[in-house]
Amino acid sequence: MAQYNNHRLQGLDYLKKIPFSDLKAFELICNALPDKIHLQLANSSTIRYSQLFSLPKQSEVYCNRGTSGIDGSTSTAIGGAWVHSLPTVFITGDLSFFYDANALWNAYLKPSTRIIVINNHGGGIFRILPGEKDTPAYDTYFETVQQRSAKQVCRDHDIGYRKASSSLGLQWKLKRFFKPSDRPQLLEIFTPRKLNDKILLNYFKMMQVE
Ligand SMILES: Cc1ncc(C[n+]2csc(CCOP(=O)(O)OP(=O)(O)O)c2C)c(N)n1
């Protein structure tokens, strides 16, 4: 137990020092989530990052991890929101979000729905897994680097849009994000593509230091 606590404290110490990144964004989001929610998590780094932090104890958490597809995460979240009594928070990566953006093209969007898109400009998971990163072939066929923003998708479907690209900015946006509104809201968080993997992999290393 003492050893576990030691590693945990090392991890917490590391989190205090890191720059804005996927890891930092997830820490801030998980700290800001309301208590009673229906939480939907997309594949693949979303679910991996979320399990590094405490989630609200009274929330119900869903992720289609078994088949690990990125193709229906938004549809599942929007469908789930319609039948669930608690407000839905859906966290997703950019590729997963754009892949299934037509899920938002329906007349049953609940105003209490909140969507958080972690836009790291591609499949961030492929930077975390071992492989030859930063080659043209890898960027194109594995990471699928892209420069889109969710803003236009929000405009198409009359969804409130806001964005953040720093720790302070994100904390500020999260303060108001879960307040009741008459339309669903989306928060797009831009993170540094080439830094995210280094920060996460270092986190695991830092916790293991004896
Ligand atoms: C339908 C389908 N196609 C391809 C994959 C392979 N795949 C797994 S994760 C992933 C990238 C996800 O990227 P993004 O949604 O941006 O999330 P991030 O990893 O950056 O958090 C891909 C393409 C998949 N799981 N399902």
The ligand as an SDF file (V2000), in Angstrom:
LIG
                    3D

 26 27  0  0  0  0  0  0  0  0999 V2000
  -14.4570    1.5960  -37.6920 C   0  0  0  0  0  0  0  0  0  0  0  0
  -13.0390    1.6510  -37.2160 C   0  0  0  0  0  0  0  0  0  0  0  0
  -12.0670    1.9930  -38.0780 N   0  0  0  0  0  0  0  0  0  0  0  0
  -10.7980    2.0810  -37.6500 C   0  0  0  0  0  0  0  0  0  0  0  0
  -10.4760    1.7840  -36.3510 C   0  0  0  0  0  0  0  0  0  0  0  0
   -9.0310    1.8280  -35.8780 C   0  0  0  0  0  0  0  0  0  0  0  0
   -8.8660    2.9110  -34.9310 N   0  0  0  0  0  0  0  0  0  0  0  0
   -8.7940    2.7020  -33.5860 C   0  0  0  0  0  0  0  0  0  0  0  0
   -8.5530    4.0730  -32.7210 S   0  0  0  0  0  0  0  0  0  0  0  0
   -8.4710    5.0050  -34.1310 C   0  0  0  0  0  0  0  0  0  0  0  0
   -8.1610    6.4600  -34.0790 C   0  0  0  0  0  0  0  0  0  0  0  0
   -9.0440    7.2170  -33.1770 C   0  0  0  0  0  0  0  0  0  0  0  0
   -8.7200    8.5750  -33.2890 O   0  0  0  0  0  0  0  0  0  0  0  0
   -9.5010    9.6790  -32.5000 P   0  0  0  0  0  0  0  0  0  0  0  0
  -10.9620    9.3990  -32.5330 O   0  0  0  0  0  0  0  0  0  0  0  0
   -9.0730   11.0130  -32.9780 O   0  0  0  0  0  0  0  0  0  0  0  0
   -9.0720    9.4240  -31.0070 O   0  0  0  0  0  0  0  0  0  0  0  0
   -7.6330    9.5420  -30.3050 P   0  0  0  0  0  0  0  0  0  0  0  0
   -6.9640    8.2360  -30.4720 O   0  0  0  0  0  0  0  0  0  0  0  0
   -6.8740   10.6670  -30.9360 O   0  0  0  0  0  0  0  0  0  0  0  0
   -8.0210    9.7950  -28.9110 O   0  0  0  0  0  0  0  0  0  0  0  0
   -8.6710    4.2090  -35.2680 C   0  0  0  0  0  0  0  0  0  0  0  0
   -8.6770    4.7030  -36.6610 C   0  0  0  0  0  0  0  0  0  0  0  0
  -11.5310    1.4480  -35.4870 C   0  0  0  0  0  0  0  0  0  0  0  0
  -11.3060    1.2020  -34.1980 N   0  0  0  0  0  0  0  0  0  0  0  0
  -12.8080    1.3870  -35.9330 N   0  0  0  0  0  0  0  0  0  0  0  0
  1  2  1  0
  2  3  1  0
  2 26  2  0
  3  4  2  0
  4  5  1  0
  5  6  1  0
  5 24  2  0
  6  7  1  0
  7  8  2  0
  7 22  1  0
  8  9  1  0
  9 10  1  0
 10 11  1  0
 10 22  2  0
 11 12  1  0
 12 13  1  0
 13 14  1  0
 14 15  2  0
 14 16  1  0
 14 17  1  0
 17 18  1  0
 18 19  2  0
 18 20  1  0
 18 21  1  0
 22 23  1  0
 24 25  1  0
 24 26  1  0
M  CHG  1   7   1
M  END
$$$$
